Amino acid sequence: MAQRCEICGKGPQFGNVVSHSNNTRRRRWNVNLRRVRGVVQGARRHLRVCSICLRMGRVNKAVNTKAVKKAA
């Protein structure tokens, strides 16, 4: 499964790790993805979304109707 945010498309970034002796090796920084139930075109489905999209409110979270009925 790809490490991509389904909202903004952000993916892993690549770079070098440089040690004290200036040895370099390639490294990969993955995106902080969360699995969330959201509403897409009126239907509930699971999304893999980065934490920044969650904090910015770009995801409409789905409401669990069974839990709402029990609370009422």
N, CA, C and O atoms as a Tripos MOL2 file, in Angstrom:
@<TRIPOS>MOLECULE
protein
  288   287    72     0     0
PROTEIN
NO_CHARGES

@<TRIPOS>ATOM
      1 N           0.8440   -1.1740    0.0000 N.3       1 MET1
      2 CA          0.0000    0.0000    0.0000 C.3       1 MET1
      3 C           0.8920    1.2410    0.0000 C.2       1 MET1
      4 O           1.8700    1.3090    0.7450 O.2       1 MET1
      5 N           0.5560    2.2040   -0.8240 N.am      2 ALA2
      6 CA          1.3770    3.3940   -0.9650 C.3       2 ALA2
      7 C           1.2750    4.2860    0.2630 C.2       2 ALA2
      8 O           0.2200    4.3760    0.8910 O.2       2 ALA2
      9 N           2.3670    4.9350    0.5950 N.am      3 GLN3
     10 CA          2.3930    5.8920    1.6980 C.3       3 GLN3
     11 C           1.9910    7.2590    1.1480 C.2       3 GLN3
     12 O           2.8390    8.1370    0.9950 O.2       3 GLN3
     13 N           0.7150    7.4440    0.8530 N.am      4 ARG4
     14 CA          0.2080    8.6920    0.2960 C.3       4 ARG4
     15 C          -1.0290    9.1390    1.0450 C.2       4 ARG4
     16 O          -1.8740    8.3200    1.4060 O.2       4 ARG4
     17 N          -1.1350   10.4310    1.2780 N.am      5 CYS5
     18 CA         -2.3460   11.0010    1.8630 C.3       5 CYS5
     19 C          -3.4000   11.0810    0.7660 C.2       5 CYS5
     20 O          -3.1210   11.5620   -0.3330 O.2       5 CYS5
     21 N          -4.6130   10.6090    1.0600 N.am      6 GLU6
     22 CA         -5.6650   10.6010    0.0540 C.3       6 GLU6
     23 C          -6.2890   11.9780   -0.1560 C.2       6 GLU6
     24 O          -7.0440   12.1680   -1.1090 O.2       6 GLU6
     25 N          -5.9890   12.9390    0.7120 N.am      7 ILE7
     26 CA         -6.5430   14.2820    0.5750 C.3       7 ILE7
     27 C          -5.5740   15.1920   -0.1800 C.2       7 ILE7
     28 O          -5.9320   15.7610   -1.2110 O.2       7 ILE7
     29 N          -4.3500   15.3290    0.3300 N.am      8 CYS8
     30 CA         -3.4040   16.2790   -0.2690 C.3       8 CYS8
     31 C          -2.3620   15.6120   -1.1600 C.2       8 CYS8
     32 O          -1.6660   16.3040   -1.9020 O.2       8 CYS8
     33 N          -2.2350   14.2860   -1.1060 N.am      9 GLY9
     34 CA         -1.2860   13.5880   -1.9610 C.3       9 GLY9
     35 C           0.1420   13.5950   -1.4550 C.2       9 GLY9
     36 O           1.0590   13.2150   -2.1830 O.2       9 GLY9
     37 N           0.3450   14.0240   -0.2160 N.am     10 LYS10
     38 CA          1.6940   14.0770    0.3330 C.3      10 LYS10
     39 C           2.2550   12.6640    0.4720 C.2      10 LYS10
     40 O           1.5600   11.7530    0.9230 O.2      10 LYS10
     41 N           3.5160   12.4890    0.0800 N.am     11 GLY11
     42 CA          4.1690   11.1830    0.1360 C.3      11 GLY11
     43 C           5.4740   11.2580    0.9000 C.2      11 GLY11
     44 O           5.7980   12.2940    1.4800 O.2      11 GLY11
     45 N           6.2310   10.1600    0.9050 N.am     12 PRO12
     46 CA          7.5050   10.1500    1.6320 C.3      12 PRO12
     47 C           8.5290   11.0790    0.9770 C.2      12 PRO12
     48 O           8.5080   11.3130   -0.2320 O.2      12 PRO12
     49 N           9.4250   11.5970    1.8190 N.am     13 GLN13
     50 CA         10.5060   12.4390    1.3260 C.3      13 GLN13
     51 C          11.8250   11.7120    1.5200 C.2      13 GLN13
     52 O          11.9590   10.8930    2.4290 O.2      13 GLN13
     53 N          12.7880   12.0060    0.6770 N.am     14 PHE14
     54 CA         14.0660   11.3190    0.7000 C.3      14 PHE14
     55 C          15.1840   12.3230    0.9390 C.2      14 PHE14
     56 O          15.0830   13.4960    0.5780 O.2      14 PHE14
     57 N          16.2530   11.8280    1.5580 N.am     15 GLY15
     58 CA         17.3960   12.6960    1.8080 C.3      15 GLY15
     59 C          18.5610   11.8870    2.3370 C.2      15 GLY15
     60 O          18.5710   10.6590    2.2590 O.2      15 GLY15
     61 N          19.5420   12.5920    2.8760 N.am     16 ASN16
     62 CA         20.7330   11.9570    3.4080 C.3      16 ASN16
     63 C          20.7750   12.0760    4.9180 C.2      16 ASN16
     64 O          20.3420   13.0790    5.4860 O.2      16 ASN16
     65 N          21.3030   11.0420    5.5680 N.am     17 VAL17
     66 CA         21.6650   11.1080    6.9680 C.3      17 VAL17
     67 C          23.1730   11.3030    6.9870 C.2      17 VAL17
     68 O          23.9120   10.5060    6.4090 O.2      17 VAL17
     69 N          23.6270   12.3500    7.6410 N.am     18 VAL18
     70 CA         25.0560   12.6570    7.6740 C.3      18 VAL18
     71 C          25.5560   12.4210    9.0840 C.2      18 VAL18
     72 O          25.0550   13.0250   10.0320 O.2      18 VAL18
     73 N          26.5400   11.5480    9.2310 N.am     19 SER19
     74 CA         27.0950   11.2370   10.5430 C.3      19 SER19
     75 C          28.1520   12.2700   10.9400 C.2      19 SER19
     76 O          28.4820   13.1720   10.1690 O.2      19 SER19
     77 N          28.6690   12.1180   12.1470 N.am     20 HIS20
     78 CA         29.6930   13.0360   12.6480 C.3      20 HIS20
     79 C          30.9530   12.9740   11.7870 C.2      20 HIS20
     80 O          31.6360   13.9820   11.6040 O.2      20 HIS20
     81 N          31.2570   11.7830   11.2590 N.am     21 SER21
     82 CA         32.4370   11.6320   10.4040 C.3      21 SER21
     83 C          32.1220   11.9350    8.9330 C.2      21 SER21
     84 O          32.9070   11.6130    8.0410 O.2      21 SER21
     85 N          30.9540   12.5620    8.6950 N.am     22 ASN22
     86 CA         30.5070   13.0080    7.3760 C.3      22 ASN22
     87 C          30.2300   11.8420    6.4210 C.2      22 ASN22
     88 O          30.2600   12.0230    5.2040 O.2      22 ASN22
     89 N          29.9600   10.6520    6.9620 N.am     23 ASN23
     90 CA         29.4900    9.5500    6.1320 C.3      23 ASN23
     91 C          28.0160    9.7980    5.8280 C.2      23 ASN23
     92 O          27.2480   10.1800    6.7120 O.2      23 ASN23
     93 N          27.6260    9.5810    4.5790 N.am     24 THR24
     94 CA         26.2290    9.8020    4.2080 C.3      24 THR24
     95 C          25.6070    8.4930    3.7580 C.2      24 THR24
     96 O          26.2670    7.6310    3.1790 O.2      24 THR24
     97 N          24.3180    8.3710    4.0410 N.am     25 ARG25
     98 CA         23.5340    7.2490    3.5330 C.3      25 ARG25
     99 C          22.1320    7.7630    3.2560 C.2      25 ARG25
    100 O          21.6810    8.7340    3.8640 O.2      25 ARG25
    101 N          21.4570    7.1080    2.3420 N.am     26 ARG26
    102 CA         20.1150    7.5470    1.9520 C.3      26 ARG26
    103 C          19.1170    7.1760    3.0340 C.2      26 ARG26
    104 O          19.2810    6.1830    3.7430 O.2      26 ARG26
    105 N          18.0910    7.9870    3.1440 N.am     27 ARG27
    106 CA         17.1030    7.7760    4.1780 C.3      27 ARG27
    107 C          15.7440    8.2160    3.6670 C.2      27 ARG27
    108 O          15.6570    9.0330    2.7500 O.2      27 ARG27
    109 N          14.6930    7.6870    4.2490 N.am     28 ARG28
    110 CA         13.3310    7.9960    3.8120 C.3      28 ARG28
    111 C          12.5150    8.4380    5.0210 C.2      28 ARG28
    112 O          12.4750    7.7380    6.0330 O.2      28 ARG28
    113 N          11.8650    9.5980    4.9220 N.am     29 TRP29
    114 CA         10.9760   10.0970    5.9610 C.3      29 TRP29
    115 C           9.5400    9.8540    5.5080 C.2      29 TRP29
    116 O           9.0830   10.4460    4.5300 O.2      29 TRP29
    117 N           8.8380    8.9910    6.2160 N.am     30 ASN30
    118 CA          7.4600    8.6600    5.8490 C.3      30 ASN30
    119 C           6.4840    9.6950    6.3990 C.2      30 ASN30
    120 O           6.7890   10.4130    7.3520 O.2      30 ASN30
    121 N           5.3300    9.7580    5.7950 N.am     31 VAL31
    122 CA          4.2700   10.6690    6.2020 C.3      31 VAL31
    123 C           3.5450   10.0660    7.4000 C.2      31 VAL31
    124 O           3.4120    8.8480    7.5090 O.2      31 VAL31
    125 N           3.0780   10.9350    8.3000 N.am     32 ASN32
    126 CA          2.3320   10.4940    9.4740 C.3      32 ASN32
    127 C           0.8750   10.2730    9.0630 C.2      32 ASN32
    128 O           0.0570   11.1890    9.1490 O.2      32 ASN32
    129 N           0.5540    9.0500    8.6160 N.am     33 LEU33
    130 CA         -0.7910    8.7430    8.1210 C.3      33 LEU33
    131 C          -1.6510    8.1400    9.2220 C.2      33 LEU33
    132 O          -1.1660    7.3870   10.0660 O.2      33 LEU33
    133 N          -2.9260    8.4800    9.1990 N.am     34 ARG34
    134 CA         -3.9150    7.9470   10.1350 C.3      34 ARG34
    135 C          -5.0730    7.3760    9.3300 C.2      34 ARG34
    136 O          -5.4520    7.9310    8.2990 O.2      34 ARG34
    137 N          -5.6280    6.2800    9.7980 N.am     35 ARG35
    138 CA         -6.7880    5.6740    9.1380 C.3      35 ARG35
    139 C          -8.0460    6.2370    9.7960 C.2      35 ARG35
    140 O          -8.2700    6.0450   10.9910 O.2      35 ARG35
    141 N          -8.8610    6.9310    9.0080 N.am     36 VAL36
    142 CA        -10.0120    7.6630    9.5320 C.3      36 VAL36
    143 C         -11.2340    7.3010    8.7230 C.2      36 VAL36
    144 O         -11.1460    7.0880    7.5140 O.2      36 VAL36
    145 N         -12.3800    7.2300    9.3880 N.am     37 ARG37
    146 CA        -13.6410    7.0660    8.6650 C.3      37 ARG37
    147 C         -14.1800    8.4350    8.3210 C.2      37 ARG37
    148 O         -14.4910    9.2350    9.2040 O.2      37 ARG37
    149 N         -14.2900    8.7010    7.0280 N.am     38 GLY38
    150 CA        -14.7510   10.0090    6.5950 C.3      38 GLY38
    151 C         -15.9040    9.8890    5.6240 C.2      38 GLY38
    152 O         -16.2420    8.7960    5.1700 O.2      38 GLY38
    153 N         -16.5080   11.0300    5.3090 N.am     39 VAL39
    154 CA        -17.6180   11.0880    4.3670 C.3      39 VAL39
    155 C         -17.0850   11.6110    3.0390 C.2      39 VAL39
    156 O         -16.5550   12.7190    2.9640 O.2      39 VAL39
    157 N         -17.2320   10.7970    1.9850 N.am     40 VAL40
    158 CA        -16.7960   11.1810    0.6490 C.3      40 VAL40
    159 C         -17.9870   11.0140   -0.2890 C.2      40 VAL40
    160 O         -18.4770    9.9010   -0.4800 O.2      40 VAL40
    161 N         -18.4480   12.1060   -0.8700 N.am     41 GLN41
    162 CA        -19.5990   12.1250   -1.7850 C.3      41 GLN41
    163 C         -20.8210   11.4650   -1.1550 C.2      41 GLN41
    164 O         -21.5310   10.7050   -1.8140 O.2      41 GLN41
    165 N         -21.0610   11.7550    0.1110 N.am     42 GLY42
    166 CA        -22.2390   11.2600    0.8070 C.3      42 GLY42
    167 C         -22.1280    9.8470    1.3480 C.2      42 GLY42
    168 O         -23.0580    9.3790    2.0050 O.2      42 GLY42
    169 N         -21.0310    9.1500    1.1020 N.am     43 ALA43
    170 CA        -20.8600    7.7810    1.5810 C.3      43 ALA43
    171 C         -19.7090    7.7320    2.5870 C.2      43 ALA43
    172 O         -18.7170    8.4480    2.4560 O.2      43 ALA43
    173 N         -19.8680    6.8630    3.5990 N.am     44 ARG44
    174 CA        -18.8010    6.6940    4.5870 C.3      44 ARG44
    175 C         -17.7800    5.7020    4.0620 C.2      44 ARG44
    176 O         -18.1440    4.6580    3.5210 O.2      44 ARG44
    177 N         -16.5030    6.0230    4.2180 N.am     45 ARG45
    178 CA        -15.4480    5.0850    3.8430 C.3      45 ARG45
    179 C         -14.1740    5.4080    4.6180 C.2      45 ARG45
    180 O         -14.0120    6.5080    5.1470 O.2      45 ARG45
    181 N         -13.2740    4.4270    4.6720 N.am     46 HIS46
    182 CA        -12.0080    4.6030    5.3630 C.3      46 HIS46
    183 C         -11.0340    5.3490    4.4630 C.2      46 HIS46
    184 O         -10.9330    5.0700    3.2680 O.2      46 HIS46
    185 N         -10.3210    6.2980    5.0510 N.am     47 LEU47
    186 CA         -9.3380    7.0870    4.3340 C.3      47 LEU47
    187 C          -8.0070    7.0040    5.0630 C.2      47 LEU47
    188 O          -7.9730    6.8860    6.2880 O.2      47 LEU47
    189 N          -6.9130    7.0650    4.3180 N.am     48 ARG48
    190 CA         -5.5880    7.2010    4.9110 C.3      48 ARG48
    191 C          -5.1730    8.6490    4.7210 C.2      48 ARG48
    192 O          -4.8700    9.0790    3.6080 O.2      48 ARG48
    193 N          -5.1620    9.3970    5.8180 N.am     49 VAL49
    194 CA         -5.0010   10.8400    5.7700 C.3      49 VAL49
    195 C          -3.8210   11.2450    6.6480 C.2      49 VAL49
    196 O          -3.6180   10.6710    7.7170 O.2      49 VAL49
    197 N          -3.0400   12.2350    6.2000 N.am     50 CYS50
    198 CA         -1.9300   12.7200    7.0180 C.3      50 CYS50
    199 C          -2.4780   13.5390    8.1850 C.2      50 CYS50
    200 O          -3.5860   14.0730    8.1200 O.2      50 CYS50
    201 N          -1.6890   13.6280    9.2430 N.am     51 SER51
    202 CA         -2.1430   14.2920   10.4560 C.3      51 SER51
    203 C          -2.3620   15.7840   10.2340 C.2      51 SER51
    204 O          -3.1770   16.3880   10.9320 O.2      51 SER51
    205 N          -1.6670   16.3880    9.2950 N.am     52 ILE52
    206 CA         -1.8500   17.8140    9.0350 C.3      52 ILE52
    207 C          -3.2190   18.0760    8.4260 C.2      52 ILE52
    208 O          -3.8660   19.0650    8.7710 O.2      52 ILE52
    209 N          -3.6730   17.2070    7.5240 N.am     53 CYS53
    210 CA         -5.0190   17.3620    6.9450 C.3      53 CYS53
    211 C          -6.0830   17.1910    8.0240 C.2      53 CYS53
    212 O          -7.1100   17.8680    7.9920 O.2      53 CYS53
    213 N          -5.8470   16.2940    8.9790 N.am     54 LEU54
    214 CA         -6.8030   16.1260   10.0730 C.3      54 LEU54
    215 C          -6.8780   17.3770   10.9290 C.2      54 LEU54
    216 O          -7.9700   17.8240   11.2810 O.2      54 LEU54
    217 N          -5.7290   17.9470   11.2660 N.am     55 ARG55
    218 CA         -5.7120   19.1360   12.1220 C.3      55 ARG55
    219 C          -6.3040   20.3450   11.4210 C.2      55 ARG55
    220 O          -6.9210   21.1910   12.0690 O.2      55 ARG55
    221 N          -6.1280   20.4420   10.1120 N.am     56 MET56
    222 CA         -6.6410   21.5870    9.3640 C.3      56 MET56
    223 C          -8.1270   21.4590    9.0440 C.2      56 MET56
    224 O          -8.7340   22.4040    8.5400 O.2      56 MET56
    225 N          -8.7160   20.3010    9.3290 N.am     57 GLY57
    226 CA        -10.1430   20.1260    9.1050 C.3      57 GLY57
    227 C         -10.5160   19.8400    7.6730 C.2      57 GLY57
    228 O         -11.6420   20.1220    7.2640 O.2      57 GLY57
    229 N          -9.6040   19.2900    6.9000 N.am     58 ARG58
    230 CA         -9.9000   18.9680    5.5050 C.3      58 ARG58
    231 C         -10.7180   17.6950    5.3610 C.2      58 ARG58
    232 O         -11.1780   17.3780    4.2650 O.2      58 ARG58
    233 N         -10.9050   16.9550    6.4600 N.am     59 VAL59
    234 CA        -11.6180   15.6820    6.4210 C.3      59 VAL59
    235 C         -12.9470   15.8590    7.1440 C.2      59 VAL59
    236 O         -12.9900   16.3580    8.2680 O.2      59 VAL59
    237 N         -14.0320   15.4460    6.4900 N.am     60 ASN60
    238 CA        -15.3360   15.4100    7.1480 C.3      60 ASN60
    239 C         -15.4780   14.0400    7.7870 C.2      60 ASN60
    240 O         -15.6810   13.0470    7.0880 O.2      60 ASN60
    241 N         -15.3720   13.9760    9.1250 N.am     61 LYS61
    242 CA        -15.4380   12.6960    9.8010 C.3      61 LYS61
    243 C         -16.8630   12.1630    9.7990 C.2      61 LYS61
    244 O         -17.8270   12.9200    9.9150 O.2      61 LYS61
    245 N         -16.9770   10.8430    9.6650 N.am     62 ALA62
    246 CA        -18.2830   10.1920    9.6700 C.3      62 ALA62
    247 C         -18.7400   10.0080   11.1070 C.2      62 ALA62
    248 O         -17.9330    9.7160   11.9900 O.2      62 ALA62
    249 N         -20.0310   10.1790   11.3380 N.am     63 VAL63
    250 CA        -20.6090   10.0150   12.6700 C.3      63 VAL63
    251 C         -21.1590    8.6080   12.7890 C.2      63 VAL63
    252 O         -21.8500    8.1290   11.8900 O.2      63 VAL63
    253 N         -20.8570    7.9450   13.8910 N.am     64 ASN64
    254 CA        -21.3830    6.6160   14.1450 C.3      64 ASN64
    255 C         -22.8360    6.7510   14.5990 C.2      64 ASN64
    256 O         -23.0930    7.1860   15.7220 O.2      64 ASN64
    257 N         -23.7770    6.3880   13.7480 N.am     65 THR65
    258 CA        -25.2080    6.5950   14.0540 C.3      65 THR65
    259 C         -25.6870    5.7060   15.1850 C.2      65 THR65
    260 O         -26.5980    6.0970   15.9160 O.2      65 THR65
    261 N         -25.1030    4.5120   15.3580 N.am     66 LYS66
    262 CA        -25.5070    3.6400   16.4450 C.3      66 LYS66
    263 C         -25.1570    4.2320   17.7940 C.2      66 LYS66
    264 O         -25.9460    4.1490   18.7350 O.2      66 LYS66
    265 N         -23.9830    4.8290   17.8970 N.am     67 ALA67
    266 CA        -23.5590    5.4500   19.1550 C.3      67 ALA67
    267 C         -24.4130    6.6730   19.4670 C.2      67 ALA67
    268 O         -24.6980    6.9470   20.6330 O.2      67 ALA67
    269 N         -24.8200    7.4030   18.4460 N.am     68 VAL68
    270 CA        -25.6610    8.5940   18.6640 C.3      68 VAL68
    271 C         -27.0410    8.1620   19.1560 C.2      68 VAL68
    272 O         -27.6100    8.8160   20.0300 O.2      68 VAL68
    273 N         -27.5870    7.0800   18.6150 N.am     69 LYS69
    274 CA        -28.9070    6.6190   19.0430 C.3      69 LYS69
    275 C         -28.8780    6.0930   20.4800 C.2      69 LYS69
    276 O         -29.8420    6.2790   21.2230 O.2      69 LYS69
    277 N         -27.7880    5.4420   20.8770 N.am     70 LYS70
    278 CA        -27.6800    4.9270   22.2510 C.3      70 LYS70
    279 C         -27.5830    6.0680   23.2430 C.2      70 LYS70
    280 O         -28.1490    5.9860   24.3330 O.2      70 LYS70
    281 N         -26.8710    7.1390   22.8850 N.am     71 ALA71
    282 CA        -26.6870    8.2760   23.7930 C.3      71 ALA71
    283 C         -27.9910    9.0430   23.9890 C.2      71 ALA71
    284 O         -28.2000    9.6350   25.0480 O.2      71 ALA71
    285 N         -28.8620    9.0430   22.9990 N.am     72 ALA72
    286 CA        -30.1030    9.8220   23.0870 C.3      72 ALA72
    287 C         -31.1750    9.1510   23.9060 C.2      72 ALA72
    288 O         -32.2670    9.6970   24.0600 O.2      72 ALA72
@<TRIPOS>BOND
     1     1     2 1
     2     2     3 1
     3     3     4 2
     4     3     5 am
     5     5     6 1
     6     6     7 1
     7     7     8 2
     8     7     9 am
     9     9    10 1
    10    10    11 1
    11    11    12 2
    12    11    13 am
    13    13    14 1
    14    14    15 1
    15    15    16 2
    16    15    17 am
    17    17    18 1
    18    18    19 1
    19    19    20 2
    20    19    21 am
    21    21    22 1
    22    22    23 1
    23    23    24 2
    24    23    25 am
    25    25    26 1
    26    26    27 1
    27    27    28 2
    28    27    29 am
    29    29    30 1
    30    30    31 1
    31    31    32 2
    32    31    33 am
    33    33    34 1
    34    34    35 1
    35    35    36 2
    36    35    37 am
    37    37    38 1
    38    38    39 1
    39    39    40 2
    40    39    41 am
    41    41    42 1
    42    42    43 1
    43    43    44 2
    44    43    45 am
    45    45    46 1
    46    46    47 1
    47    47    48 2
    48    47    49 am
    49    49    50 1
    50    50    51 1
    51    51    52 2
    52    51    53 am
    53    53    54 1
    54    54    55 1
    55    55    56 2
    56    55    57 am
    57    57    58 1
    58    58    59 1
    59    59    60 2
    60    59    61 am
    61    61    62 1
    62    62    63 1
    63    63    64 2
    64    63    65 am
    65    65    66 1
    66    66    67 1
    67    67    68 2
    68    67    69 am
    69    69    70 1
    70    70    71 1
    71    71    72 2
    72    71    73 am
    73    73    74 1
    74    74    75 1
    75    75    76 2
    76    75    77 am
    77    77    78 1
    78    78    79 1
    79    79    80 2
    80    79    81 am
    81    81    82 1
    82    82    83 1
    83    83    84 2
    84    83    85 am
    85    85    86 1
    86    86    87 1
    87    87    88 2
    88    87    89 am
    89    89    90 1
    90    90    91 1
    91    91    92 2
    92    91    93 am
    93    93    94 1
    94    94    95 1
    95    95    96 2
    96    95    97 am
    97    97    98 1
    98    98    99 1
    99    99   100 2
   100    99   101 am
   101   101   102 1
   102   102   103 1
   103   103   104 2
   104   103   105 am
   105   105   106 1
   106   106   107 1
   107   107   108 2
   108   107   109 am
   109   109   110 1
   110   110   111 1
   111   111   112 2
   112   111   113 am
   113   113   114 1
   114   114   115 1
   115   115   116 2
   116   115   117 am
   117   117   118 1
   118   118   119 1
   119   119   120 2
   120   119   121 am
   121   121   122 1
   122   122   123 1
   123   123   124 2
   124   123   125 am
   125   125   126 1
   126   126   127 1
   127   127   128 2
   128   127   129 am
   129   129   130 1
   130   130   131 1
   131   131   132 2
   132   131   133 am
   133   133   134 1
   134   134   135 1
   135   135   136 2
   136   135   137 am
   137   137   138 1
   138   138   139 1
   139   139   140 2
   140   139   141 am
   141   141   142 1
   142   142   143 1
   143   143   144 2
   144   143   145 am
   145   145   146 1
   146   146   147 1
   147   147   148 2
   148   147   149 am
   149   149   150 1
   150   150   151 1
   151   151   152 2
   152   151   153 am
   153   153   154 1
   154   154   155 1
   155   155   156 2
   156   155   157 am
   157   157   158 1
   158   158   159 1
   159   159   160 2
   160   159   161 am
   161   161   162 1
   162   162   163 1
   163   163   164 2
   164   163   165 am
   165   165   166 1
   166   166   167 1
   167   167   168 2
   168   167   169 am
   169   169   170 1
   170   170   171 1
   171   171   172 2
   172   171   173 am
   173   173   174 1
   174   174   175 1
   175   175   176 2
   176   175   177 am
   177   177   178 1
   178   178   179 1
   179   179   180 2
   180   179   181 am
   181   181   182 1
   182   182   183 1
   183   183   184 2
   184   183   185 am
   185   185   186 1
   186   186   187 1
   187   187   188 2
   188   187   189 am
   189   189   190 1
   190   190   191 1
   191   191   192 2
   192   191   193 am
   193   193   194 1
   194   194   195 1
   195   195   196 2
   196   195   197 am
   197   197   198 1
   198   198   199 1
   199   199   200 2
   200   199   201 am
   201   201   202 1
   202   202   203 1
   203   203   204 2
   204   203   205 am
   205   205   206 1
   206   206   207 1
   207   207   208 2
   208   207   209 am
   209   209   210 1
   210   210   211 1
   211   211   212 2
   212   211   213 am
   213   213   214 1
   214   214   215 1
   215   215   216 2
   216   215   217 am
   217   217   218 1
   218   218   219 1
   219   219   220 2
   220   219   221 am
   221   221   222 1
   222   222   223 1
   223   223   224 2
   224   223   225 am
   225   225   226 1
   226   226   227 1
   227   227   228 2
   228   227   229 am
   229   229   230 1
   230   230   231 1
   231   231   232 2
   232   231   233 am
   233   233   234 1
   234   234   235 1
   235   235   236 2
   236   235   237 am
   237   237   238 1
   238   238   239 1
   239   239   240 2
   240   239   241 am
   241   241   242 1
   242   242   243 1
   243   243   244 2
   244   243   245 am
   245   245   246 1
   246   246   247 1
   247   247   248 2
   248   247   249 am
   249   249   250 1
   250   250   251 1
   251   251   252 2
   252   251   253 am
   253   253   254 1
   254   254   255 1
   255   255   256 2
   256   255   257 am
   257   257   258 1
   258   258   259 1
   259   259   260 2
   260   259   261 am
   261   261   262 1
   262   262   263 1
   263   263   264 2
   264   263   265 am
   265   265   266 1
   266   266   267 1
   267   267   268 2
   268   267   269 am
   269   269   270 1
   270   270   271 1
   271   271   272 2
   272   271   273 am
   273   273   274 1
   274   274   275 1
   275   275   276 2
   276   275   277 am
   277   277   278 1
   278   278   279 1
   279   279   280 2
   280   279   281 am
   281   281   282 1
   282   282   283 1
   283   283   284 2
   284   283   285 am
   285   285   286 1
   286   286   287 1
   287   287   288 2
@<TRIPOS>SUBSTRUCTURE
     1 MET1         2 RESIDUE 1 A MET
     2 ALA2         6 RESIDUE 1 A ALA
     3 GLN3        10 RESIDUE 1 A GLN
     4 ARG4        14 RESIDUE 1 A ARG
     5 CYS5        18 RESIDUE 1 A CYS
     6 GLU6        22 RESIDUE 1 A GLU
     7 ILE7        26 RESIDUE 1 A ILE
     8 CYS8        30 RESIDUE 1 A CYS
     9 GLY9        34 RESIDUE 1 A GLY
    10 LYS10       38 RESIDUE 1 A LYS
    11 GLY11       42 RESIDUE 1 A GLY
    12 PRO12       46 RESIDUE 1 A PRO
    13 GLN13       50 RESIDUE 1 A GLN
    14 PHE14       54 RESIDUE 1 A PHE
    15 GLY15       58 RESIDUE 1 A GLY
    16 ASN16       62 RESIDUE 1 A ASN
    17 VAL17       66 RESIDUE 1 A VAL
    18 VAL18       70 RESIDUE 1 A VAL
    19 SER19       74 RESIDUE 1 A SER
    20 HIS20       78 RESIDUE 1 A HIS
    21 SER21       82 RESIDUE 1 A SER
    22 ASN22       86 RESIDUE 1 A ASN
    23 ASN23       90 RESIDUE 1 A ASN
    24 THR24       94 RESIDUE 1 A THR
    25 ARG25       98 RESIDUE 1 A ARG
    26 ARG26      102 RESIDUE 1 A ARG
    27 ARG27      106 RESIDUE 1 A ARG
    28 ARG28      110 RESIDUE 1 A ARG
    29 TRP29      114 RESIDUE 1 A TRP
    30 ASN30      118 RESIDUE 1 A ASN
    31 VAL31      122 RESIDUE 1 A VAL
    32 ASN32      126 RESIDUE 1 A ASN
    33 LEU33      130 RESIDUE 1 A LEU
    34 ARG34      134 RESIDUE 1 A ARG
    35 ARG35      138 RESIDUE 1 A ARG
    36 VAL36      142 RESIDUE 1 A VAL
    37 ARG37      146 RESIDUE 1 A ARG
    38 GLY38      150 RESIDUE 1 A GLY
    39 VAL39      154 RESIDUE 1 A VAL
    40 VAL40      158 RESIDUE 1 A VAL
    41 GLN41      162 RESIDUE 1 A GLN
    42 GLY42      166 RESIDUE 1 A GLY
    43 ALA43      170 RESIDUE 1 A ALA
    44 ARG44      174 RESIDUE 1 A ARG
    45 ARG45      178 RESIDUE 1 A ARG
    46 HIS46      182 RESIDUE 1 A HIS
    47 LEU47      186 RESIDUE 1 A LEU
    48 ARG48      190 RESIDUE 1 A ARG
    49 VAL49      194 RESIDUE 1 A VAL
    50 CYS50      198 RESIDUE 1 A CYS
    51 SER51      202 RESIDUE 1 A SER
    52 ILE52      206 RESIDUE 1 A ILE
    53 CYS53      210 RESIDUE 1 A CYS
    54 LEU54      214 RESIDUE 1 A LEU
    55 ARG55      218 RESIDUE 1 A ARG
    56 MET56      222 RESIDUE 1 A MET
    57 GLY57      226 RESIDUE 1 A GLY
    58 ARG58      230 RESIDUE 1 A ARG
    59 VAL59      234 RESIDUE 1 A VAL
    60 ASN60      238 RESIDUE 1 A ASN
    61 LYS61      242 RESIDUE 1 A LYS
    62 ALA62      246 RESIDUE 1 A ALA
    63 VAL63      250 RESIDUE 1 A VAL
    64 ASN64      254 RESIDUE 1 A ASN
    65 THR65      258 RESIDUE 1 A THR
    66 LYS66      262 RESIDUE 1 A LYS
    67 ALA67      266 RESIDUE 1 A ALA
    68 VAL68      270 RESIDUE 1 A VAL
    69 LYS69      274 RESIDUE 1 A LYS
    70 LYS70      278 RESIDUE 1 A LYS
    71 ALA71      282 RESIDUE 1 A ALA
    72 ALA72      286 RESIDUE 1 A ALA
